[in-house]
Amino acid sequence: MFIAGKWIGKEKTIDVLNPQDHSVISSVPAATAEDMLFAIEEAKNGAKVAAAMPVHVRMAVLNRAAQYIEDHKEKYARTIASEGSKTIREARSEVKRCIQTLKICAEEARRINGETIPFDQSEGSEDRVGYYYRFPIGIVAAITPFNDPLNLVAHKVGPAIASGNAIIVKPATATPLSALLLAEAFEAAGLPGEILSVVTGSGHELGDPLVTHPAVRMVSFTGGLETGEAIAHKAGLKKLSMELGSNSPVIVLKDADINQAVESTVSGAFCAAGQNCIGVQRIYIEKEKFEEFQSLFVERTKRYRIGDKLKESTDMGPMINEREAVRVESWVDEALSKGARLLVGGERKGAFYSPTVLTDVPAGCTIAQQEIFGPVVLLYPVADIHSAIEQSNHVNYGLQAGIFTKNIDKAFEAIEKMNVGGLMINDSSDYRIDGMPFGGVKGSGLGREGVKFAIQEMTEPKVVSFKLAHKRTI
């Protein structure tokens, strides 16, 4: 593991497994709470070093790290595909996005601006002038998930470095290698060692020391709602940024381009084996087009190619482990037992779960209310856009959504009334670029990621006021 610029091993290790065949890819240290406390102590000095780094130096480091990944991109892609669920094509796309993320971070580092303040707007303050600027908060704790093991780490590490903070990453136990490769890139880029640590091990062992420590001034967490709530209760008085998943809806109106909607939502439902926080889970189709949409959607789903992640022709690999596939299977079985109809899929073999399409799913089923985080999508006919919006909002999540329509008035009705952090018009919910604000409402989390917006979260404004020797008068 990587602690304050040094590569550290431990006698006790954790095997990193390929979910496709359970083969051991590598092993990483099983860090202890004492290791995490040591990383925090080192980060205290790292925060001072980071804050003192001139902006042009931060920019140069970020750009060199991006170039290092570019120069070794196939190594990064194969690591992502081996330790996680992504196919090699999906992994290459993630590497490309990571490079873009770090380059955006370098650009945004130069834009951490303040403003002048007209103090004379307040009577009696005519003799004052001043401004505010933004300063780094200190130490950021980053807890990252398995589904985007490189780029989601970059979305925390890059903005932290750009804004002059130290950061400690606790990567997902299932996929720590990609995070360690990111640390390798920053080491090669010349980042001062104390600024970054990547500590591997069990969340049960490392989580509490990291999130509760008073020196840690912000916790940036991407993961499940239950864990996010637990962190919020434990963290104490510090900043929290949380992306906690979703149960993303997409609306397809009768005037939509049905073929475009089908292609987009099939991809949005099943990429990365459905393990995607903005993946399509519920689709509401106006009843006049429901049968056509359903037929085309099922036909396209049947053509989805499942198999070896490293084969160029594969569309979908396994889920992250067999336990998760069994959970998805149980949720589907529950829905079927309550009257849902299986249109295609519903088959499990080890960690592989076939792309699955359900309809007639009762509203009270777990799969209708919670985040499935697997390759399952639910189709519903609706009378009109009003019904579609009402049903879309009827869950405790609100990350992103999509709507397909050629009617701008109906698009704006959805924009106004859908309770989400982002609405994609004529795209599925599964659309994101790394420069946009990303986050949700309700159980989907707190705060916003996306480089510029993460930097805002990782800095604080400081007001400066000068009292002058004379007052300005008319």
C-alpha positions in Angstrom: 0.0 0.0 0.0 1.0 3.6 -0.4 1.4 5.7 2.8 2.8 9.2 2.7 4.9 8.5 -0.4 6.2 5.1 0.7 5.2 1.6 -0.5 4.6 -0.5 2.6 3.9 -4.2 2.9 2.4 -6.2 5.7 2.7 -9.8 6.8 -1.1 -10.2 6.7 -2.6 -9.7 3.3 -5.9 -9.8 1.4 -6.2 -11.6 -1.9 -7.6 -9.7 -4.9 -9.7 -12.1 -6.9 -10.9 -12.0 -10.5 -14.7 -12.3 -10.1 -14.9 -14.2 -13.4 -13.1 -17.3 -12.2 -12.1 -16.6 -8.6 -8.4 -16.7 -9.6 -6.0 -14.7 -7.4 -4.7 -11.7 -9.3 -2.6 -10.2 -6.5 -2.6 -9.5 -2.8 -2.5 -6.3 -0.9 -1.7 -5.5 2.8 -4.4 -5.9 5.3 -3.8 -2.6 7.1 -4.7 -2.1 10.8 -6.3 0.8 12.6 -2.8 1.7 13.7 -1.7 1.9 10.1 -4.6 4.3 9.4 -3.7 6.5 12.3 -0.1 6.6 11.1 -1.4 7.7 7.7 -3.4 10.5 9.3 -0.4 11.7 11.3 1.6 11.8 8.1 -1.2 13.6 6.3 -1.1 16.4 8.9 2.2 17.5 7.5 1.1 16.6 4.0 -1.7 19.2 4.4 0.8 21.9 5.1 2.9 20.9 2.2 -0.1 20.7 -0.2 -1.4 24.2 0.9 2.0 25.7 0.2 2.3 24.3 -3.3 2.0 27.0 -5.9 -0.9 26.5 -8.3 1.4 26.0 -11.3 3.1 23.1 -9.4 -0.2 21.5 -8.6 -1.2 21.8 -12.3 2.1 20.3 -13.5 1.8 17.3 -11.2 -1.8 16.6 -12.3 -0.9 16.9 -16.0 2.2 14.6 -15.5 0.0 12.0 -13.7 -2.5 12.1 -16.6 0.4 11.6 -19.0 1.8 8.7 -17.0 -1.6 7.0 -17.2 -1.8 7.7 -21.0 1.6 6.2 -21.4 0.5 3.0 -19.6 -3.2 3.0 -20.4 -3.4 -0.7 -21.5 -1.9 -1.8 -18.1 -4.5 0.3 -16.3 -7.3 -1.0 -18.4 -6.4 -4.6 -17.9 -6.1 -4.1 -14.2 -9.6 -2.6 -14.1 -11.0 -5.4 -16.1 -9.2 -8.1 -14.1 -10.1 -7.0 -10.6 -13.6 -5.7 -11.3 -16.7 -6.4 -13.4 -15.9 -4.3 -16.5 -15.1 -5.6 -19.9 -11.9 -4.6 -21.5 -13.7 -2.1 -23.7 -15.5 -0.6 -20.7 -12.2 -0.5 -18.8 -10.4 1.4 -21.6 -13.2 3.9 -21.5 -12.7 4.4 -17.8 -9.0 4.9 -18.2 -9.7 7.6 -20.9 -12.1 9.3 -18.5 -9.6 9.2 -15.7 -7.0 11.0 -17.9 -9.6 13.6 -18.7 -10.6 14.0 -15.1 -7.0 14.8 -14.0 -6.5 17.2 -16.9 -9.7 19.0 -15.9 -8.4 19.1 -12.3 -5.3 20.8 -13.6 -7.3 23.4 -15.4 -9.7 24.1 -12.5 -6.7 24.6 -10.1 -6.2 28.0 -11.8 -9.8 28.9 -11.3 -10.1 28.8 -7.5 -11.1 32.4 -7.3 -12.7 34.8 -4.7 -14.5 38.1 -5.1 -14.3 41.6 -3.8 -17.0 42.5 -1.2 -18.6 46.0 -1.2 -18.6 46.5 2.5 -20.0 50.0 2.1 -23.4 48.4 1.4 -23.8 48.4 5.1 -24.1 51.8 6.8 -21.1 52.6 8.9 -18.7 50.5 6.8 -17.8 53.2 4.3 -14.2 52.9 5.5 -13.8 49.2 4.8 -12.7 47.3 1.6 -12.0 43.7 1.2 -12.6 40.4 -0.5 -12.8 36.6 0.2 -10.6 33.8 -1.1 -10.9 30.1 -0.8 -8.4 28.0 1.2 -7.9 24.2 1.5 -9.7 22.5 4.4 -6.7 20.2 5.2 -7.1 16.4 5.2 -9.7 14.7 3.0 -10.8 11.1 3.6 -11.9 9.3 0.5 -13.8 6.0 0.6 -14.3 4.6 -2.9 -16.4 1.8 -4.5 -15.6 -1.1 -6.7 -17.6 -0.2 -9.8 -15.3 2.6 -11.1 -12.1 1.7 -9.3 -9.9 4.2 -11.1 -11.9 7.2 -12.2 -14.0 7.5 -9.1 -10.8 7.6 -7.1 -9.4 10.2 -9.4 -12.6 12.3 -8.8 -11.6 12.6 -5.2 -7.8 12.6 -5.4 -7.5 15.1 -8.3 -9.7 17.9 -6.8 -8.0 17.4 -3.5 -4.6 18.0 -5.0 -5.8 20.8 -7.2 -7.2 22.6 -4.1 -4.1 22.1 -1.9 -5.3 19.4 0.4 -3.8 16.1 1.6 -6.0 13.0 1.0 -6.2 9.5 2.3 -7.9 6.9 0.1 -9.5 3.8 1.5 -10.4 1.9 -1.8 -12.9 -0.9 -2.1 -11.5 -4.2 -0.7 -12.5 -6.0 -3.9 -10.7 -3.5 -6.3 -7.7 -1.9 -4.6 -5.2 -2.3 -7.4 -6.5 0.5 -9.7 -6.3 2.9 -6.8 -2.7 1.9 -6.1 -1.9 2.4 -9.8 -3.3 5.9 -9.5 -0.9 6.5 -6.5 1.9 5.1 -8.8 1.0 7.8 -11.4 1.2 10.6 -8.8 4.5 9.3 -7.4 5.9 9.3 -11.0 4.5 12.8 -11.4 6.5 14.1 -8.5 3.7 14.7 -6.0 5.3 15.3 -2.5 4.8 12.0 -0.7 3.0 13.2 2.4 0.1 14.5 0.4 -1.4 11.1 -0.7 -2.0 7.8 1.0 -3.9 4.7 -0.3 -4.5 2.4 2.6 -5.8 -1.1 1.8 -7.8 -3.4 4.1 -11.1 -4.0 5.6 -13.6 -1.2 6.0 -14.6 -2.6 9.4 -11.0 -2.1 10.6 -10.1 1.1 8.9 -13.4 3.0 8.5 -14.0 4.3 12.0 -10.4 5.6 12.6 -10.5 7.4 9.3 -13.9 9.1 9.5 -14.0 9.9 13.2 -10.5 11.4 13.5 -10.7 15.1 14.3 -7.8 15.9 12.0 -9.8 14.7 9.0 -11.9 17.7 7.9 -13.9 16.1 5.1 -15.2 12.7 4.3 -15.9 12.0 0.6 -17.8 8.7 0.3 -19.3 6.9 -2.6 -21.2 3.8 -1.8 -24.5 2.5 -0.3 -27.1 4.5 1.6 -26.9 2.4 4.7 -23.1 2.8 5.0 -23.4 6.5 4.2 -25.9 7.1 7.0 -23.6 5.2 9.4 -20.7 7.4 8.4 -22.8 10.6 8.8 -23.7 9.5 12.4 -20.1 8.8 13.3 -18.1 11.5 11.5 -18.8 14.4 13.8 -18.4 18.1 12.9 -16.8 17.9 9.5 -17.7 18.2 5.8 -19.5 15.3 4.2 -19.8 14.6 0.5 -21.8 11.5 -0.3 -23.0 9.8 -3.4 -25.2 7.0 -2.3 -26.6 5.5 -5.4 -30.1 5.5 -7.0 -33.0 3.7 -8.5 -32.8 5.7 -11.8 -36.0 6.2 -13.9 -36.2 6.9 -17.6 -39.4 8.2 -19.3 -40.2 7.3 -22.9 -43.0 9.4 -24.4 -45.0 8.3 -27.4 -43.4 11.0 -29.6 -39.9 9.8 -28.9 -37.5 8.1 -31.3 -38.1 4.6 -30.0 -35.1 3.0 -31.6 -32.8 5.6 -30.0 -34.5 5.2 -26.6 -34.1 1.4 -26.8 -30.4 1.5 -27.7 -29.6 4.1 -25.0 -31.6 2.4 -22.2 -30.3 -1.1 -22.9 -26.8 0.2 -22.7 -27.7 2.2 -19.6 -29.2 -0.8 -17.8 -26.5 -3.4 -18.5 -23.1 -1.7 -18.8 -20.7 -2.8 -16.1 -23.2 -5.6 -15.3 -25.6 -3.0 -14.1 -23.3 -2.0 -11.2 -23.6 1.6 -11.9 -25.1 4.3 -9.6 -26.8 6.0 -12.5 -27.7 2.9 -14.4 -31.3 2.6 -15.8 -33.5 0.6 -13.4 -37.1 1.7 -14.2 -38.5 2.7 -17.6 -41.9 4.3 -17.9 -43.3 4.1 -21.4 -46.5 5.9 -22.6 -49.0 3.1 -23.2 -49.4 3.8 -27.0 -45.8 2.8 -27.5 -45.3 0.3 -24.7 -45.7 -2.9 -26.8 -43.3 -1.7 -29.5 -40.8 -0.5 -27.0 -41.0 -3.7 -24.9 -40.5 -5.9 -28.0 -37.5 -4.0 -29.3 -36.0 -3.8 -25.8 -36.2 -7.5 -25.2 -34.9 -8.3 -28.7 -31.9 -6.0 -28.1 -31.3 -7.4 -24.6 -31.1 -11.0 -26.1 -28.3 -9.8 -28.3 -26.2 -8.7 -25.4 -23.1 -10.8 -25.3 -22.0 -12.2 -21.9 -18.7 -13.8 -21.3 -14.9 -13.3 -20.8 -14.2 -9.7 -19.8 -11.0 -9.6 -21.7 -12.5 -10.5 -25.1 -13.1 -7.6 -27.3 -16.5 -8.9 -28.4 -17.9 -9.2 -24.8 -20.7 -6.8 -23.8 -21.0 -7.8 -20.2 -19.0 -9.8 -17.7 -19.7 -11.1 -14.2 -20.9 -9.1 -11.2 -18.3 -8.3 -8.6 -18.8 -11.6 -6.7 -21.2 -14.5 -6.5 -22.8 -13.1 -3.3 -24.0 -10.0 -5.1 -25.3 -12.1 -8.0 -27.2 -14.3 -5.4 -28.7 -11.1 -3.9 -29.9 -9.9 -7.3 -31.4 -13.3 -8.0 -33.3 -13.2 -4.7 -34.8 -9.8 -5.5 -35.9 -11.0 -8.9 -37.4 -14.1 -7.4 -39.3 -12.0 -4.8 -40.8 -9.9 -7.6 -41.8 -12.9 -9.6 -43.4 -14.5 -6.6 -45.5 -11.4 -6.2 -46.8 -11.3 -9.8 -44.0 -9.8 -11.9 -43.5 -11.2 -15.4 -40.0 -12.3 -16.6 -39.5 -11.2 -20.2 -35.9 -12.3 -20.6 -32.9 -13.3 -18.4 -33.3 -14.3 -14.8 -30.5 -16.8 -14.9 -27.4 -17.0 -12.7 -24.2 -19.0 -13.1 -21.8 -18.2 -10.3 -21.1 -14.4 -10.4 -22.7 -14.1 -13.8 -26.3 -12.9 -13.9 -27.9 -12.6 -17.3 -29.4 -9.3 -18.5 -32.9 -9.4 -17.1 -36.1 -7.5 -18.0 -39.3 -7.6 -15.9 -42.7 -6.1 -16.2 -45.8 -6.0 -14.0 -43.6 -5.5 -11.0 -45.7 -4.5 -7.9 -44.7 -1.2 -6.3 -43.9 -2.8 -3.0 -41.2 -5.2 -4.2 -37.7 -4.6 -3.0 -36.5 -4.3 -6.6 -38.9 -1.5 -7.3 -37.9 0.6 -4.3 -34.2 -0.1 -3.7 -31.1 0.2 -5.9 -30.6 -3.2 -7.6 -27.0 -2.5 -8.6 -27.2 -5.4 -11.0 -28.3 -6.1 -14.6 -32.1 -5.9 -14.1 -34.5 -3.4 -15.6 -38.3 -2.9 -15.0 -40.7 -1.8 -17.7 -44.0 0.0 -16.9 -46.7 1.3 -19.2 -48.0 4.8 -18.1 -51.0 6.9 -19.2 -49.1 10.1 -19.7 -46.1 12.2 -18.6 -47.8 13.2 -15.3 -48.2 9.6 -14.2 -44.6 8.9 -15.3 -43.2 11.7 -13.3 -45.2 10.8 -10.2 -44.1 7.2 -10.3 -40.5 8.2 -11.1 -40.4 10.3 -7.9 -41.9 7.6 -5.8 -38.6 6.2 -4.3 -36.2 7.5 -1.8 -33.5 8.3 -4.4 -32.9 11.1 -6.8 -29.5 11.0 -8.5 -30.2 11.1 -12.2 -33.0 10.4 -14.6 -33.7 10.5 -18.4 -36.6 11.4 -20.7 -37.1 10.7 -24.4 -39.3 13.2 -26.1 -39.4 15.6 -29.1 -41.8 18.0 -27.2 -39.8 20.8 -25.5 -42.8 21.7 -23.2 -42.9 18.2 -21.9 -39.2 18.1 -21.5 -39.4 21.3 -19.4 -42.2 19.8 -17.3 -39.9 16.9 -16.4 -37.1 19.3 -15.7 -39.3 21.2 -13.3 -41.0 18.3 -11.5 -38.5 15.4 -11.4 -36.8 15.3 -8.1 -33.3 14.4 -9.2 -29.8 16.0 -9.3 -29.6 15.6 -13.1 -32.0 15.1 -15.9 -30.8 13.8 -19.3 -33.1 14.8 -22.3 -33.1 12.2 -25.1 -30.5 10.2 -23.1 -30.7 7.6 -20.5 -30.0 8.3 -16.9 -26.5 6.8 -17.5 -24.9 9.9 -19.0 -22.2 11.9 -17.3 -19.2 14.0 -18.2 -16.5 14.6 -15.7 -16.8 18.3 -15.6 -20.5 18.6 -14.7 -21.9 18.7 -11.1 -22.7 15.2 -10.1 -24.8 14.3 -7.1 -28.4 13.7 -5.9 -31.2 14.5 -3.5 -33.1 12.4 -1.0 -31.3 9.1 -0.2 -28.9 9.7 -3.1 -26.6 11.8 -1.1 -25.2 15.1 -0.1 -23.0 17.6 -2.0 -21.7 17.4 -5.5 -18.8 15.9 -7.3 -17.5 16.8 -10.7 -14.1 18.5 -10.6 -15.1 22.2 -10.2 -17.8 21.3 -7.7 -15.6 18.9 -5.7 -13.0 21.7 -5.3 -15.7 23.9 -3.9 -16.6 21.2 -1.4 -12.9 20.8 -0.5 -12.2 24.5 0.2 -13.7 27.1 2.5 -14.1 30.9 2.0 -12.1 33.3 4.1 -13.2 36.9 4.3 -10.6 39.7 4.5 -11.6 43.2 5.5 -9.3 46.3 5.6 -10.4 49.2 7.7 -9.0 52.3 6.1 -7.8 55.5 7.7 -10.5 57.6 6.0 -14.1 57.1 5.0 -15.4 57.5 1.5 -17.8 60.3 1.3 -20.1 61.8 -1.3 
